[in-house]
């Protein structure tokens, strides 16, 4: 073993991973990625010249030598924290706001607004995870969960904050190639579908009183954000949720060739656990 102190960030990652038995849980506690924890552990192993963990599919286990090392190293962090508190220099910990939201909403609405939020609240660290699962299936206790609604869930406070409708959108360049003046002109275009939302186009065509229209082609994506990106790239025409394409419409990346009809859609709502 080399003389002197090992890299302290690497030592902190080792202590958390060893105590919790998981790189993922250590990453959550330290507010870094599991990859960062793994990298720190490898750095410490290289510095010590010894293996510290046995890697398994779903967990990690300390080697016997590492277990003995942790028994001596672990209390040192607690002592350091206590000493710092006694001498009036508490550790600075950012407030963390954990958010769980659908992927398309996160990509197209939330992420573009995070810079402004961070500028207004520099002391708040935002942690965002994406999911479409129901609230009761989430394992982590998030501060804010964003889903469609309004719905009522026991133990949660709900507030609607963003409404939307759905209508066809496409890139300006596409219409320069193939004009689109009336809904019936859609038969000359490619309609972009999302596999999880198969009724969007049939419902809109029925509302436009052309339910039997057959387009020139169709293309189906498995994620809604890919469908919208396909529209931006001029591949075809997508059913765009107004709340999630508002920035693209304002910037001219997308246009809405028809004023209507517009399909109604559920609002976006925040669901906050009562204890939060």
C-alpha positions, 0 to 999 in steps of 0.5 A, a space after each residue: 500500500 502507498 503511503 499517505 491518504 487515498 483519494 478522498 472522493 474515492 474513499 467516500 464512494 467505497 464507504 457508501 457502497 460497502 455500507 449499502 451493498 449497492 453502487 446504485 444506492 450509494 449513487 443515490 445517497 451521494 447524488 452522483 451516477 452509479 457509473 461515477 461510484 464504480 469509477 471511484 471504487 476502481 480508482 481506490 482499488 488501483 491506489 490500494 492495489 487490491 480488489 474491494 468488491 465482488 461484483 454480482 448481477 444485482 449487488 456487490 459484496 465486500 471482499 474479506 479484506 475490504 470488510 475489515 478496511 470498512 470497519 476502520 474507515 466507516 467511523 472516520 466519516 462520522 467523526 469528521 461530520 461530528 467534528 465539523 458540526 462542533 466547530 461551526 462549519 456544517 457541511 453544505 448540502 443542497 436541497 434536492 428536488 426529486 421529480 418523476 415525469 413521463 419521458 416525452 414530457 421531460 424531454 420536450 417541456 421540462 428540460 427546456 425550462 430547467 435552466 431558468 429554474 436553476 437560475 432562480 433557485 441555485 440552492 436546489 439540486 433537481 434530480 429527474 427520473 422518467 417513467 410512465 408507470 402508475 404512482 403505486 408502482 414507484 419504489 422511490 418516494 419522489 417529491 413531485 410526480 407528474 402524470 396525466 389527470 386530474 386523478 385522486 390518489 390516497 396520500 397525494 395532493 394533486 394540482 393541474 398545471 398544464 392543459 393541452 389538445 392534440 392536432 396535426 403538426 409537421 415541418 415547414 420544409 415538408 409542406 414546401 415539398 408536398 402542399 397541405 391545404 385541406 385535411 383530405 390532402 393528407 392522403 399524399 403524406 406519411 402519417 407518423 404513429 406512436 405504438 402506445 397511442 394507436 387511436 390518435 390518428 383514427 380519432 382525428 380523421 373521424 373528427 375531421 369527417 374523413 375516417 376512411 382516408 388512406 395516407 401515402 404511407 405510415 410510420 410507427 415509433 415506439 416512443 412519442 418523442 421519436 414521433 415528434 422528432 420525426 415530424 421536426 425532421 420532415 419525415 411525416 406528419 404527427 399528432 402533436 400535443 399542443 403543450 409539448 410542441 409549443 416551443 417548436 411552433 413558436 420557433 418555427 420548427 413545426 407548424 400546425 397546418 389546420 386550425 382544427 379539429 383539435 382532440 381533447 387530452 388530459 391535463 398534466 398534474 403534479 402529485 405530491 406526497 402529503 408528507 412532502 
